[in-house]
Each structure stands twice: as structure tokens, then as C-alpha cells.
Amino acid sequence: MSQKSIWTLCRLARAGYCLFGLSAQALGQTLYEAENATLGGTANVSTEHAGYTGAGYVQGYDAGDLGASTTFSVSVTPAGWYDVTLRYGNGYGASSISVYVNSAKAAVAQLPSTGSWTIWSTVTQTFLLTAGVNRIAYVYDTGDGARINLDNVAVSPTASSKPDLAVSSIQWVPVSPLESDSIRFSATVANRGNAASPASGFLVSFRIGGAEVAASPAYTAAIAPGEPGANFQGRSINI
């Protein structure tokens, strides 16, 4: 979009709309319009209330509309933590909606009233996304408040500090086991993020063909960012 086009939007739209459009570009965010997402249940596209971006917004999250969903296909590179900012309208009252990332429920977004259906606001949540296409879905689950309209999501790398643990290597002894040998597994876990991991206790599960064959004791120390790795020892098993 040219600078002239942006200025035209600024003159035609209210300040909040204009600032959002500018900030999305200035911060390197990628914008995904709700009307282009995959809709489920009662979710549908509307243009009734002014102030939306793109060609419309998604409604159909009213009381009793359980299962209504809007699924965005979001592409990122590389894998890591990303801020996902939802732009929504809520002329009803305090509300909430469940958020799924790649089919797993990741959070519940709290969506305060915007005061009017023509006034839009944003809420930002941070999720760990894989490289390539990720599916981010806003689903009306049991216990959610809903009564909202969805305009778009903006996705950008987060500036927040987050740990990112990954198994960097796996070893076993003996290296070439024979039948009836006892095997001991070990793994190295590195923190590739920019914050220490919580010292809350976690473990490594060693699996063969999807079935767990060994597990390390719980590790209760924090792993510092950039640390080459913490060693996890699995119990010995017989083959």
C-alpha cells in the first residue's frame, strides 16, 4: 500500500483504525483478515458495523452459538514465539473466546467490551509457532462468553522473553546393542530462547515407535538461555 493510500485511509477512518493500519506495517506484522479465514458453525461474514478492515468481519458468536469458529492459516519463518493480535468488536460486555493453535487449545482470550459494535479493540497473546503454516482458531467453547465480532489477526515475532527448549542430541549405551543387552538412554536439552526455563520440573520421554521405553527423572533446575544443554539420564532397559 502506498503512503498516499495510507493517508487516504487515515482521513476517512477514525484514528484508532488508522493507527492500527500504520502500526501493522511499521512493526513488520503480517495481517490476516477474518473474512478470508476458514469459518465453522454459525460463524459468517458481515459488513453491518463500520470500522472494520478488509472486506468485512466475522460474526455469529452469539449466546448459544457453541462451536462457532474462525481458523486463520498463518505462515511464519523461523519457528519460535510470535505475538498474535486479535482485532475485535464487542458492544455487549466482558467476554472471552478459546484459542487453538494447531488443533490444541492454547489459551482463552479475555475480550473486554469496546463500548459499541462500531468501536474495535485489540488483544495480544504470544504463542509458540512452527515454521511454515500454523492454524490459529478462535472457537466458542463451553464456558466462553463470546458475543463478539472478529476483524483480523496481526502476527509478528515477539519482543517478549521466552524459553525455547529442544532436545539437541540423544545417546544410548551400548551404541550397538545386542539381544538381552541393557540399554541406558541419555539426552541433552538446550535452551534456544532468550529467557531461562522455569525450575518447575520436567523430563524427557524416550520413545521407540511412539511407545515410551524410558523416562528421565524430573529436572528441577532452570536452564539458562543459550546454555549448551542439560543432561537427562533415562533408566536402563533390557531388549
N, C-alpha and C positions, 0 to 999 in steps of 0.2 A: 504494500500500500504506500502511495506517495505521501510526502509531507503535506501537500495540498489537500489530499483526500482526508488525512487525519484531521487537519484544521477544519474542514467542512463538517466532519463528524462532531468536532468539539462545539461548533457553533449551533448545530442542530439538536444535539443531545444535552441532557443535563450533565452537570460537572462530574458526578460520580461515574457515569457511563464513560465519559471522555477520559478521565484519569485512568480507569481500568484498561481501556484500549491502549493508551500510551504506555502504561507500566508493563503490560504483557510483552510489548515489543522491546522496550528498553531493557527489561530484565532477561531477555532471551527465552521467554516462556513459549511453549507451544500450546495453541488454543484448539480445543475440540468442542464443537457445537453439539448440544444435546439433541437437536432435531436430526442430526446425522448419525446418532448412536443407534444401537440395536434396542428396540423397545419391547417390553413384555407385559403381560397382564393388561391392566387398564391404562397404562401409560400411553399418551398420544400427543401429537404436536398441535400447538395452538399459537395464535397471534393476538389474542384478545387484549392482553395487558401490555402497554407500551414500555419501552426502555430496554428491551432485550437486544442482544447482539445477534448477528446472523439473520437467518430467515424465520426464526420463531423460537419457541421454547417448549419444554415438555411439561404437561400437566397430567392429572389422573392419579395423584397421590392423596386422595381424599379419604375420610374415615370409611373403613370397610373395604378399601382397595388393596388388601393384603396380596402380596406377590407382584405388585407393580414394580417394574424395573427399568432402568436405563443403563445400558452397558457401553462404555467407551472403550474402543480399541486404541491403546496408547503405545506408541513406539519410542523407545529410549535406547541410547548407547552412550556409555557402557552401562552394565548393571550397577546398581547402587541405590542410595536413598534419594528419593525425589519428593519435592513438595507438590501436592495436588490440591489446587484451589478451586473449590466449587462456587459458582455464582448462582444464587438462588433468590426467589421471591417468596415471602411469607407474610400475607396480610391477615393471618389468623391469630397465631400466638406461639409460645415456645414449642418447638417441635424437634424431631430427631429422625434420622434415617440410617439404616445399616449399610455399611460399605464392604464390598467383597473385592479382593484382589486375587485374580487368577483362581476364582471359584472358592476361595477360603475367606471366611468372614474375618476382616482385619480390624474393624473399628465401628463405632456408632458416632455419626456426626451430629453434634448439637447445633440446631439452627434456630436462633432467636428470631422473634418477629421483626420484620423490616418496617412495620407500621402501615404498609399499604401494598397491594399487589403490583403497583407500578413502581415501587421502590425496591431495588435489588441490593443484595449484600454478598459478602464472600466469607467462606470459612476454609482454612488451610490445614491439611493433615499431611503427615510425612509417612511414606511407605517405601519398603524395600522392593524394587522392581528388577526384573531380569532383563538382560539385553535382548532386544527385539520387541515383539508385540506383547503387551500386557492387557488383560481385561479388567477394567475397574467398573464395578457395578454398584448402583445405588438402588437398594431393594427395600420395599416396605415390608418389614418383618413384624411378627407379633411383638408387641411392646414398644414399637416405634410410634412417634407422634404423627409423622407425615404431614398432610395438608400443606404441601409446598409445590412450587414450580421450579424446574431446573433449567438454567440457561446455557451454561458451558462449564468446562473444567480447563484450567491452565496448568501445565506441567513444566517443572524446571528443577534442575539439581538443587538440593537443599544446601543452605549455608549452616544448618544446624549440625552439631557434633553428634556422630552416631558410631557405635562399634560395628564392625563387619567381620564376623568370624568365619573362617573357612579352613577345611582340612587341607593342609599343604602337602602332606605325604603320609603314606601308610606302609608299615613294615610288618613282617612276620618272621618268626624263628621257629624251626629251621627254614631257610629260604626255599629249599626243595624237599618238602615233607614226603615221607613215605607212609603207607598204611600203618595205622596204630601209633604213629608219632603224636606227641603232644605239641600243639602249636600255641605260641603266645603272640598276640597281636599288639601293635602299638601305633599311635597316630600322633602327628604334630598338627596343632591348631594355631593358626596365625591370625592376628587382628589386623585386617587391611583397612579398617576405618580410621576415623580421626578422633575417637574418644575411647576411653577404657571400657571394657565389658563389665557388666555388673558382677559383683562377687556373690552371686546367689546360688551357685551350684548348678552345674550342667555336666553332661557326659557325652561320650562318643559311643555310638552303637555300631558294631562291626557286623556286616550282613553279607551273606552269600546267597545269591539267587533270591534276594528280597527277604530272606529269613535271618533273624538275628542269631549269630553264633557266639558272640561275646560282647561285653559292655565294660567300659572303664568305670572305676569308682567316680563318684561325683567330685568335680573340680570346683573348689570354693574360693579361689583367688581370682582377682581381676586380671585380665590380660591387657596390657598397655597398648595403645595404638602404635603400629609399626613394629611391635615386638615380633621377632622371628618365629616364635611359636612356643606353645606349652605342650608338654608330652603327656599323652593319655595312654596308660597301660591297660590292655584288656586281659582278662583271665585266660589261662591256658585251657585248650580244649583238645580232645582226642579225635582223631579221624580213623 
